[in-house]
Amino acid sequence: MTATDNTRIVTLIERAERETPFCDCGEPMAAMAQDRQIWLDCTAHQTASGGIVRRLLAALASTGHTRKLIVDPV
């Protein structure tokens, strides 16, 4: 990855955070890396740890939150 690529990625992240500062639920948004992709995610939308019931409830609760793909590597 070159310095130009890094600058472009930073610009994309900053623009996405400026355009969508808050989730539909009212919580702030933040850039998060996952599987070589960068997503703009609601800060209330986090991976739940614990048992299967806790993970299932977290998955059901996350459906109303904003999530936007910012960078997808080619």
HTML snippet that shows the backbone in 3Dmol.js (N, CA, C, O; Angstrom):
<script src="https://3Dmol.org/build/3Dmol-min.js"></script>
<div id="view" style="width:600px;height:400px;position:relative"></div>
<script>
const pdb = `
ATOM      1  N   MET A   1       0.843  -1.166   0.000  1.00  0.00           N
ATOM      2  CA  MET A   1       0.000   0.000   0.000  1.00  0.00           C
ATOM      3  C   MET A   1       0.893   1.235   0.000  1.00  0.00           C
ATOM      4  O   MET A   1       1.861   1.304   0.757  1.00  0.00           O
ATOM      5  N   THR A   2       0.575   2.196  -0.833  1.00  0.00           N
ATOM      6  CA  THR A   2       1.403   3.391  -0.947  1.00  0.00           C
ATOM      7  C   THR A   2       0.867   4.506  -0.055  1.00  0.00           C
ATOM      8  O   THR A   2      -0.224   4.402   0.505  1.00  0.00           O
ATOM      9  N   ALA A   3       1.646   5.567   0.066  1.00  0.00           N
ATOM     10  CA  ALA A   3       1.219   6.724   0.843  1.00  0.00           C
ATOM     11  C   ALA A   3      -0.034   7.353   0.226  1.00  0.00           C
ATOM     12  O   ALA A   3      -0.890   7.866   0.946  1.00  0.00           O
ATOM     13  N   THR A   4      -0.141   7.315  -1.104  1.00  0.00           N
ATOM     14  CA  THR A   4      -1.323   7.847  -1.780  1.00  0.00           C
ATOM     15  C   THR A   4      -2.562   7.040  -1.408  1.00  0.00           C
ATOM     16  O   THR A   4      -3.629   7.609  -1.176  1.00  0.00           O
ATOM     17  N   ASP A   5      -2.423   5.708  -1.351  1.00  0.00           N
ATOM     18  CA  ASP A   5      -3.538   4.848  -0.941  1.00  0.00           C
ATOM     19  C   ASP A   5      -3.974   5.167   0.487  1.00  0.00           C
ATOM     20  O   ASP A   5      -5.167   5.270   0.771  1.00  0.00           O
ATOM     21  N   ASN A   6      -3.003   5.321   1.378  1.00  0.00           N
ATOM     22  CA  ASN A   6      -3.313   5.644   2.774  1.00  0.00           C
ATOM     23  C   ASN A   6      -4.041   6.979   2.878  1.00  0.00           C
ATOM     24  O   ASN A   6      -5.007   7.101   3.631  1.00  0.00           O
ATOM     25  N   THR A   7      -3.588   7.974   2.133  1.00  0.00           N
ATOM     26  CA  THR A   7      -4.226   9.286   2.152  1.00  0.00           C
ATOM     27  C   THR A   7      -5.661   9.187   1.643  1.00  0.00           C
ATOM     28  O   THR A   7      -6.564   9.807   2.204  1.00  0.00           O
ATOM     29  N   ARG A   8      -5.872   8.411   0.587  1.00  0.00           N
ATOM     30  CA  ARG A   8      -7.214   8.241   0.030  1.00  0.00           C
ATOM     31  C   ARG A   8      -8.134   7.541   1.030  1.00  0.00           C
ATOM     32  O   ARG A   8      -9.296   7.925   1.166  1.00  0.00           O
ATOM     33  N   ILE A   9      -7.640   6.534   1.722  1.00  0.00           N
ATOM     34  CA  ILE A   9      -8.437   5.816   2.715  1.00  0.00           C
ATOM     35  C   ILE A   9      -8.814   6.737   3.869  1.00  0.00           C
ATOM     36  O   ILE A   9      -9.963   6.740   4.311  1.00  0.00           O
ATOM     37  N   VAL A  10      -7.860   7.513   4.354  1.00  0.00           N
ATOM     38  CA  VAL A  10      -8.143   8.455   5.443  1.00  0.00           C
ATOM     39  C   VAL A  10      -9.201   9.472   5.008  1.00  0.00           C
ATOM     40  O   VAL A  10     -10.098   9.807   5.780  1.00  0.00           O
ATOM     41  N   THR A  11      -9.092   9.959   3.773  1.00  0.00           N
ATOM     42  CA  THR A  11     -10.066  10.910   3.247  1.00  0.00           C
ATOM     43  C   THR A  11     -11.454  10.290   3.183  1.00  0.00           C
ATOM     44  O   THR A  11     -12.437  10.939   3.541  1.00  0.00           O
ATOM     45  N   LEU A  12     -11.546   9.037   2.730  1.00  0.00           N
ATOM     46  CA  LEU A  12     -12.843   8.354   2.668  1.00  0.00           C
ATOM     47  C   LEU A  12     -13.457   8.180   4.059  1.00  0.00           C
ATOM     48  O   LEU A  12     -14.660   8.376   4.238  1.00  0.00           O
ATOM     49  N   ILE A  13     -12.635   7.815   5.036  1.00  0.00           N
ATOM     50  CA  ILE A  13     -13.125   7.643   6.405  1.00  0.00           C
ATOM     51  C   ILE A  13     -13.619   8.968   6.968  1.00  0.00           C
ATOM     52  O   ILE A  13     -14.707   9.037   7.539  1.00  0.00           O
ATOM     53  N   GLU A  14     -12.820  10.021   6.806  1.00  0.00           N
ATOM     54  CA  GLU A  14     -13.216  11.335   7.323  1.00  0.00           C
ATOM     55  C   GLU A  14     -14.508  11.825   6.671  1.00  0.00           C
ATOM     56  O   GLU A  14     -15.373  12.380   7.348  1.00  0.00           O
ATOM     57  N   ARG A  15     -14.643  11.621   5.364  1.00  0.00           N
ATOM     58  CA  ARG A  15     -15.859  12.056   4.669  1.00  0.00           C
ATOM     59  C   ARG A  15     -17.077  11.282   5.176  1.00  0.00           C
ATOM     60  O   ARG A  15     -18.133  11.871   5.409  1.00  0.00           O
ATOM     61  N   ALA A  16     -16.933   9.972   5.347  1.00  0.00           N
ATOM     62  CA  ALA A  16     -18.049   9.149   5.832  1.00  0.00           C
ATOM     63  C   ALA A  16     -18.468   9.557   7.238  1.00  0.00           C
ATOM     64  O   ALA A  16     -19.660   9.626   7.536  1.00  0.00           O
ATOM     65  N   GLU A  17     -17.491   9.827   8.106  1.00  0.00           N
ATOM     66  CA  GLU A  17     -17.812  10.250   9.474  1.00  0.00           C
ATOM     67  C   GLU A  17     -18.460  11.632   9.496  1.00  0.00           C
ATOM     68  O   GLU A  17     -19.306  11.904  10.348  1.00  0.00           O
ATOM     69  N   ARG A  18     -18.071  12.505   8.570  1.00  0.00           N
ATOM     70  CA  ARG A  18     -18.658  13.839   8.487  1.00  0.00           C
ATOM     71  C   ARG A  18     -20.095  13.769   7.953  1.00  0.00           C
ATOM     72  O   ARG A  18     -20.974  14.484   8.434  1.00  0.00           O
ATOM     73  N   GLU A  19     -20.327  12.903   6.956  1.00  0.00           N
ATOM     74  CA  GLU A  19     -21.646  12.793   6.343  1.00  0.00           C
ATOM     75  C   GLU A  19     -22.651  12.064   7.240  1.00  0.00           C
ATOM     76  O   GLU A  19     -23.843  12.371   7.207  1.00  0.00           O
ATOM     77  N   THR A  20     -22.182  11.104   8.039  1.00  0.00           N
ATOM     78  CA  THR A  20     -23.072  10.323   8.907  1.00  0.00           C
ATOM     79  C   THR A  20     -22.481  10.269  10.312  1.00  0.00           C
ATOM     80  O   THR A  20     -21.927   9.243  10.707  1.00  0.00           O
ATOM     81  N   PRO A  21     -22.590  11.363  11.074  1.00  0.00           N
ATOM     82  CA  PRO A  21     -21.973  11.361  12.402  1.00  0.00           C
ATOM     83  C   PRO A  21     -22.742  10.522  13.433  1.00  0.00           C
ATOM     84  O   PRO A  21     -22.170  10.083  14.432  1.00  0.00           O
ATOM     85  N   PHE A  22     -24.052  10.301  13.183  1.00  0.00           N
ATOM     86  CA  PHE A  22     -24.870   9.571  14.155  1.00  0.00           C
ATOM     87  C   PHE A  22     -25.688   8.481  13.473  1.00  0.00           C
ATOM     88  O   PHE A  22     -26.096   8.614  12.319  1.00  0.00           O
ATOM     89  N   CYS A  23     -25.915   7.412  14.206  1.00  0.00           N
ATOM     90  CA  CYS A  23     -26.753   6.304  13.766  1.00  0.00           C
ATOM     91  C   CYS A  23     -28.217   6.737  13.840  1.00  0.00           C
ATOM     92  O   CYS A  23     -28.545   7.745  14.467  1.00  0.00           O
ATOM     93  N   ASP A  24     -29.083   5.974  13.201  1.00  0.00           N
ATOM     94  CA  ASP A  24     -30.519   6.235  13.300  1.00  0.00           C
ATOM     95  C   ASP A  24     -31.018   6.150  14.741  1.00  0.00           C
ATOM     96  O   ASP A  24     -32.027   6.763  15.088  1.00  0.00           O
ATOM     97  N   CYS A  25     -30.313   5.390  15.575  1.00  0.00           N
ATOM     98  CA  CYS A  25     -30.710   5.255  16.980  1.00  0.00           C
ATOM     99  C   CYS A  25     -30.217   6.426  17.838  1.00  0.00           C
ATOM    100  O   CYS A  25     -30.609   6.548  18.998  1.00  0.00           O
ATOM    101  N   GLY A  26     -29.354   7.291  17.272  1.00  0.00           N
ATOM    102  CA  GLY A  26     -28.858   8.451  18.007  1.00  0.00           C
ATOM    103  C   GLY A  26     -27.443   8.304  18.547  1.00  0.00           C
ATOM    104  O   GLY A  26     -26.851   9.284  18.999  1.00  0.00           O
ATOM    105  N   GLU A  27     -26.892   7.097  18.506  1.00  0.00           N
ATOM    106  CA  GLU A  27     -25.522   6.874  18.993  1.00  0.00           C
ATOM    107  C   GLU A  27     -24.518   7.354  17.950  1.00  0.00           C
ATOM    108  O   GLU A  27     -24.834   7.381  16.761  1.00  0.00           O
ATOM    109  N   PRO A  28     -23.304   7.736  18.379  1.00  0.00           N
ATOM    110  CA  PRO A  28     -22.280   8.167  17.415  1.00  0.00           C
ATOM    111  C   PRO A  28     -21.802   7.009  16.544  1.00  0.00           C
ATOM    112  O   PRO A  28     -21.885   5.843  16.931  1.00  0.00           O
ATOM    113  N   MET A  29     -21.301   7.358  15.361  1.00  0.00           N
ATOM    114  CA  MET A  29     -20.746   6.387  14.431  1.00  0.00           C
ATOM    115  C   MET A  29     -19.226   6.397  14.553  1.00  0.00           C
ATOM    116  O   MET A  29     -18.645   7.408  14.948  1.00  0.00           O
ATOM    117  N   ALA A  30     -18.576   5.281  14.218  1.00  0.00           N
ATOM    118  CA  ALA A  30     -17.116   5.186  14.251  1.00  0.00           C
ATOM    119  C   ALA A  30     -16.656   4.225  13.173  1.00  0.00           C
ATOM    120  O   ALA A  30     -17.348   3.258  12.853  1.00  0.00           O
ATOM    121  N   ALA A  31     -15.488   4.492  12.615  1.00  0.00           N
ATOM    122  CA  ALA A  31     -14.896   3.606  11.612  1.00  0.00           C
ATOM    123  C   ALA A  31     -14.304   2.393  12.327  1.00  0.00           C
ATOM    124  O   ALA A  31     -13.580   2.525  13.314  1.00  0.00           O
ATOM    125  N   MET A  32     -14.633   1.198  11.802  1.00  0.00           N
ATOM    126  CA  MET A  32     -14.147  -0.044  12.399  1.00  0.00           C
ATOM    127  C   MET A  32     -13.679  -0.980  11.301  1.00  0.00           C
ATOM    128  O   MET A  32     -14.348  -1.132  10.279  1.00  0.00           O
ATOM    129  N   ALA A  33     -12.526  -1.611  11.512  1.00  0.00           N
ATOM    130  CA  ALA A  33     -11.991  -2.564  10.542  1.00  0.00           C
ATOM    131  C   ALA A  33     -12.515  -3.956  10.862  1.00  0.00           C
ATOM    132  O   ALA A  33     -12.573  -4.374  12.018  1.00  0.00           O
ATOM    133  N   GLN A  34     -12.901  -4.669   9.781  1.00  0.00           N
ATOM    134  CA  GLN A  34     -13.378  -6.038   9.944  1.00  0.00           C
ATOM    135  C   GLN A  34     -13.131  -6.789   8.641  1.00  0.00           C
ATOM    136  O   GLN A  34     -13.614  -6.377   7.587  1.00  0.00           O
ATOM    137  N   ASP A  35     -12.397  -7.869   8.704  1.00  0.00           N
ATOM    138  CA  ASP A  35     -12.125  -8.703   7.530  1.00  0.00           C
ATOM    139  C   ASP A  35     -11.583  -7.902   6.348  1.00  0.00           C
ATOM    140  O   ASP A  35     -12.088  -8.028   5.232  1.00  0.00           O
ATOM    141  N   ARG A  36     -10.567  -7.087   6.583  1.00  0.00           N
ATOM    142  CA  ARG A  36      -9.903  -6.265   5.559  1.00  0.00           C
ATOM    143  C   ARG A  36     -10.827  -5.220   4.937  1.00  0.00           C
ATOM    144  O   ARG A  36     -10.512  -4.675   3.879  1.00  0.00           O
ATOM    145  N   GLN A  37     -11.932  -4.941   5.559  1.00  0.00           N
ATOM    146  CA  GLN A  37     -12.842  -3.890   5.119  1.00  0.00           C
ATOM    147  C   GLN A  37     -12.936  -2.860   6.236  1.00  0.00           C
ATOM    148  O   GLN A  37     -12.692  -3.170   7.403  1.00  0.00           O
ATOM    149  N   ILE A  38     -13.292  -1.630   5.867  1.00  0.00           N
ATOM    150  CA  ILE A  38     -13.514  -0.598   6.879  1.00  0.00           C
ATOM    151  C   ILE A  38     -14.970  -0.183   6.784  1.00  0.00           C
ATOM    152  O   ILE A  38     -15.448   0.234   5.729  1.00  0.00           O
ATOM    153  N   TRP A  39     -15.660  -0.304   7.900  1.00  0.00           N
ATOM    154  CA  TRP A  39     -17.078   0.004   7.986  1.00  0.00           C
ATOM    155  C   TRP A  39     -17.293   1.213   8.883  1.00  0.00           C
ATOM    156  O   TRP A  39     -16.537   1.432   9.830  1.00  0.00           O
ATOM    157  N   LEU A  40     -18.320   1.996   8.586  1.00  0.00           N
ATOM    158  CA  LEU A  40     -18.790   3.020   9.504  1.00  0.00           C
ATOM    159  C   LEU A  40     -19.924   2.363  10.266  1.00  0.00           C
ATOM    160  O   LEU A  40     -20.969   2.048   9.697  1.00  0.00           O
ATOM    161  N   ASP A  41     -19.711   2.158  11.553  1.00  0.00           N
ATOM    162  CA  ASP A  41     -20.633   1.381  12.382  1.00  0.00           C
ATOM    163  C   ASP A  41     -21.148   2.204  13.548  1.00  0.00           C
ATOM    164  O   ASP A  41     -20.465   3.094  14.055  1.00  0.00           O
ATOM    165  N   CYS A  42     -22.353   1.893  13.956  1.00  0.00           N
ATOM    166  CA  CYS A  42     -22.905   2.485  15.174  1.00  0.00           C
ATOM    167  C   CYS A  42     -22.075   1.977  16.349  1.00  0.00           C
ATOM    168  O   CYS A  42     -21.754   0.790  16.411  1.00  0.00           O
ATOM    169  N   THR A  43     -21.726   2.859  17.276  1.00  0.00           N
ATOM    170  CA  THR A  43     -20.920   2.433  18.419  1.00  0.00           C
ATOM    171  C   THR A  43     -21.706   1.532  19.361  1.00  0.00           C
ATOM    172  O   THR A  43     -21.112   0.824  20.175  1.00  0.00           O
ATOM    173  N   ALA A  44     -23.034   1.548  19.265  1.00  0.00           N
ATOM    174  CA  ALA A  44     -23.844   0.633  20.072  1.00  0.00           C
ATOM    175  C   ALA A  44     -23.856  -0.762  19.465  1.00  0.00           C
ATOM    176  O   ALA A  44     -24.237  -1.726  20.128  1.00  0.00           O
ATOM    177  N   HIS A  45     -23.436  -0.876  18.193  1.00  0.00           N
ATOM    178  CA  HIS A  45     -23.420  -2.150  17.463  1.00  0.00           C
ATOM    179  C   HIS A  45     -22.041  -2.785  17.632  1.00  0.00           C
ATOM    180  O   HIS A  45     -21.127  -2.522  16.851  1.00  0.00           O
ATOM    181  N   GLN A  46     -21.904  -3.612  18.647  1.00  0.00           N
ATOM    182  CA  GLN A  46     -20.631  -4.255  18.922  1.00  0.00           C
ATOM    183  C   GLN A  46     -20.840  -5.758  19.003  1.00  0.00           C
ATOM    184  O   GLN A  46     -21.935  -6.233  19.302  1.00  0.00           O
ATOM    185  N   THR A  47     -19.785  -6.488  18.734  1.00  0.00           N
ATOM    186  CA  THR A  47     -19.867  -7.933  18.810  1.00  0.00           C
ATOM    187  C   THR A  47     -20.087  -8.352  20.255  1.00  0.00           C
ATOM    188  O   THR A  47     -19.317  -7.997  21.148  1.00  0.00           O
ATOM    189  N   ALA A  48     -21.128  -9.095  20.460  1.00  0.00           N
ATOM    190  CA  ALA A  48     -21.447  -9.547  21.818  1.00  0.00           C
ATOM    191  C   ALA A  48     -20.628 -10.780  22.163  1.00  0.00           C
ATOM    192  O   ALA A  48     -20.433 -11.670  21.336  1.00  0.00           O
ATOM    193  N   SER A  49     -20.160 -10.811  23.384  1.00  0.00           N
ATOM    194  CA  SER A  49     -19.469 -12.004  23.852  1.00  0.00           C
ATOM    195  C   SER A  49     -20.413 -12.740  24.794  1.00  0.00           C
ATOM    196  O   SER A  49     -21.417 -12.183  25.239  1.00  0.00           O
ATOM    197  N   GLY A  50     -20.101 -13.945  25.083  1.00  0.00           N
ATOM    198  CA  GLY A  50     -20.941 -14.702  26.001  1.00  0.00           C
ATOM    199  C   GLY A  50     -21.614 -15.870  25.311  1.00  0.00           C
ATOM    200  O   GLY A  50     -21.179 -16.341  24.260  1.00  0.00           O
ATOM    201  N   GLY A  51     -22.681 -16.320  25.932  1.00  0.00           N
ATOM    202  CA  GLY A  51     -23.383 -17.494  25.450  1.00  0.00           C
ATOM    203  C   GLY A  51     -24.199 -17.252  24.193  1.00  0.00           C
ATOM    204  O   GLY A  51     -24.287 -16.132  23.690  1.00  0.00           O
ATOM    205  N   ILE A  52     -24.785 -18.318  23.706  1.00  0.00           N
ATOM    206  CA  ILE A  52     -25.539 -18.265  22.459  1.00  0.00           C
ATOM    207  C   ILE A  52     -26.771 -17.366  22.582  1.00  0.00           C
ATOM    208  O   ILE A  52     -27.130 -16.685  21.622  1.00  0.00           O
ATOM    209  N   VAL A  53     -27.416 -17.353  23.737  1.00  0.00           N
ATOM    210  CA  VAL A  53     -28.599 -16.509  23.931  1.00  0.00           C
ATOM    211  C   VAL A  53     -28.217 -15.040  23.860  1.00  0.00           C
ATOM    212  O   VAL A  53     -28.914 -14.246  23.229  1.00  0.00           O
ATOM    213  N   ARG A  54     -27.116 -14.672  24.503  1.00  0.00           N
ATOM    214  CA  ARG A  54     -26.653 -13.280  24.480  1.00  0.00           C
ATOM    215  C   ARG A  54     -26.306 -12.850  23.054  1.00  0.00           C
ATOM    216  O   ARG A  54     -26.656 -11.743  22.647  1.00  0.00           O
ATOM    217  N   ARG A  55     -25.622 -13.712  22.287  1.00  0.00           N
ATOM    218  CA  ARG A  55     -25.268 -13.387  20.898  1.00  0.00           C
ATOM    219  C   ARG A  55     -26.509 -13.269  20.021  1.00  0.00           C
ATOM    220  O   ARG A  55     -26.573 -12.398  19.154  1.00  0.00           O
ATOM    221  N   LEU A  56     -27.494 -14.137  20.239  1.00  0.00           N
ATOM    222  CA  LEU A  56     -28.740 -14.079  19.472  1.00  0.00           C
ATOM    223  C   LEU A  56     -29.491 -12.781  19.762  1.00  0.00           C
ATOM    224  O   LEU A  56     -29.968 -12.126  18.835  1.00  0.00           O
ATOM    225  N   LEU A  57     -29.599 -12.410  21.010  1.00  0.00           N
ATOM    226  CA  LEU A  57     -30.275 -11.163  21.377  1.00  0.00           C
ATOM    227  C   LEU A  57     -29.553  -9.948  20.810  1.00  0.00           C
ATOM    228  O   LEU A  57     -30.203  -9.006  20.357  1.00  0.00           O
ATOM    229  N   ALA A  58     -28.225  -9.952  20.825  1.00  0.00           N
ATOM    230  CA  ALA A  58     -27.449  -8.846  20.264  1.00  0.00           C
ATOM    231  C   ALA A  58     -27.659  -8.749  18.755  1.00  0.00           C
ATOM    232  O   ALA A  58     -27.743  -7.647  18.213  1.00  0.00           O
ATOM    233  N   ALA A  59     -27.743  -9.888  18.077  1.00  0.00           N
ATOM    234  CA  ALA A  59     -27.968  -9.878  16.628  1.00  0.00           C
ATOM    235  C   ALA A  59     -29.347  -9.323  16.299  1.00  0.00           C
ATOM    236  O   ALA A  59     -29.492  -8.565  15.341  1.00  0.00           O
ATOM    237  N   LEU A  60     -30.341  -9.681  17.063  1.00  0.00           N
ATOM    238  CA  LEU A  60     -31.691  -9.164  16.837  1.00  0.00           C
ATOM    239  C   LEU A  60     -31.769  -7.662  17.120  1.00  0.00           C
ATOM    240  O   LEU A  60     -32.460  -6.937  16.405  1.00  0.00           O
ATOM    241  N   ALA A  61     -31.078  -7.197  18.139  1.00  0.00           N
ATOM    242  CA  ALA A  61     -31.106  -5.781  18.507  1.00  0.00           C
ATOM    243  C   ALA A  61     -30.333  -4.915  17.523  1.00  0.00           C
ATOM    244  O   ALA A  61     -30.581  -3.712  17.450  1.00  0.00           O
ATOM    245  N   SER A  62     -29.404  -5.491  16.764  1.00  0.00           N
ATOM    246  CA  SER A  62     -28.551  -4.702  15.882  1.00  0.00           C
ATOM    247  C   SER A  62     -29.207  -4.367  14.551  1.00  0.00           C
ATOM    248  O   SER A  62     -28.627  -3.610  13.772  1.00  0.00           O
ATOM    249  N   THR A  63     -30.379  -4.892  14.260  1.00  0.00           N
ATOM    250  CA  THR A  63     -30.986  -4.700  12.945  1.00  0.00           C
ATOM    251  C   THR A  63     -31.384  -3.262  12.674  1.00  0.00           C
ATOM    252  O   THR A  63     -31.471  -2.881  11.507  1.00  0.00           O
ATOM    253  N   GLY A  64     -31.628  -2.448  13.680  1.00  0.00           N
ATOM    254  CA  GLY A  64     -32.054  -1.070  13.465  1.00  0.00           C
ATOM    255  C   GLY A  64     -30.923  -0.063  13.429  1.00  0.00           C
ATOM    256  O   GLY A  64     -31.175   1.142  13.450  1.00  0.00           O
ATOM    257  N   HIS A  65     -29.682  -0.523  13.376  1.00  0.00           N
ATOM    258  CA  HIS A  65     -28.542   0.382  13.428  1.00  0.00           C
ATOM    259  C   HIS A  65     -27.936   0.608  12.040  1.00  0.00           C
ATOM    260  O   HIS A  65     -27.991  -0.259  11.169  1.00  0.00           O
ATOM    261  N   THR A  66     -27.360   1.797  11.863  1.00  0.00           N
ATOM    262  CA  THR A  66     -26.738   2.179  10.601  1.00  0.00           C
ATOM    263  C   THR A  66     -25.384   1.487  10.456  1.00  0.00           C
ATOM    264  O   THR A  66     -24.625   1.386  11.420  1.00  0.00           O
ATOM    265  N   ARG A  67     -25.088   1.015   9.250  1.00  0.00           N
ATOM    266  CA  ARG A  67     -23.791   0.404   8.951  1.00  0.00           C
ATOM    267  C   ARG A  67     -23.492   0.657   7.486  1.00  0.00           C
ATOM    268  O   ARG A  67     -24.278   0.279   6.616  1.00  0.00           O
ATOM    269  N   LYS A  68     -22.348   1.302   7.200  1.00  0.00           N
ATOM    270  CA  LYS A  68     -21.975   1.637   5.823  1.00  0.00           C
ATOM    271  C   LYS A  68     -20.557   1.160   5.534  1.00  0.00           C
ATOM    272  O   LYS A  68     -19.648   1.368   6.337  1.00  0.00           O
ATOM    273  N   LEU A  69     -20.374   0.520   4.384  1.00  0.00           N
ATOM    274  CA  LEU A  69     -19.049   0.094   3.950  1.00  0.00           C
ATOM    275  C   LEU A  69     -18.300   1.323   3.414  1.00  0.00           C
ATOM    276  O   LEU A  69     -18.800   2.033   2.542  1.00  0.00           O
ATOM    277  N   ILE A  70     -17.097   1.562   3.949  1.00  0.00           N
ATOM    278  CA  ILE A  70     -16.286   2.700   3.519  1.00  0.00           C
ATOM    279  C   ILE A  70     -15.212   2.245   2.546  1.00  0.00           C
ATOM    280  O   ILE A  70     -15.079   2.813   1.462  1.00  0.00           O
ATOM    281  N   VAL A  71     -14.436   1.220   2.921  1.00  0.00           N
ATOM    282  CA  VAL A  71     -13.315   0.752   2.103  1.00  0.00           C
ATOM    283  C   VAL A  71     -13.405  -0.752   1.953  1.00  0.00           C
ATOM    284  O   VAL A  71     -13.489  -1.480   2.942  1.00  0.00           O
ATOM    285  N   ASP A  72     -13.388  -1.215   0.709  1.00  0.00           N
ATOM    286  CA  ASP A  72     -13.381  -2.637   0.400  1.00  0.00           C
ATOM    287  C   ASP A  72     -12.153  -2.904  -0.460  1.00  0.00           C
ATOM    288  O   ASP A  72     -12.114  -2.456  -1.606  1.00  0.00           O
ATOM    289  N   PRO A  73     -11.140  -3.622   0.052  1.00  0.00           N
ATOM    290  CA  PRO A  73      -9.912  -3.825  -0.729  1.00  0.00           C
ATOM    291  C   PRO A  73     -10.189  -4.630  -1.992  1.00  0.00           C
ATOM    292  O   PRO A  73     -11.037  -5.522  -2.009  1.00  0.00           O
ATOM    293  N   VAL A  74      -9.471  -4.302  -3.024  1.00  0.00           N
ATOM    294  CA  VAL A  74      -9.648  -4.983  -4.310  1.00  0.00           C
ATOM    295  C   VAL A  74      -8.702  -6.153  -4.412  1.00  0.00           C
ATOM    296  O   VAL A  74      -8.696  -6.856  -5.422  1.00  0.00           O
TER     297      VAL A  74
END
`;
const viewer = $3Dmol.createViewer("view");
viewer.addModel(pdb, "pdb");
viewer.setStyle({}, {cartoon: {color: "spectrum"}});
viewer.zoomTo();
viewer.render();
</script>
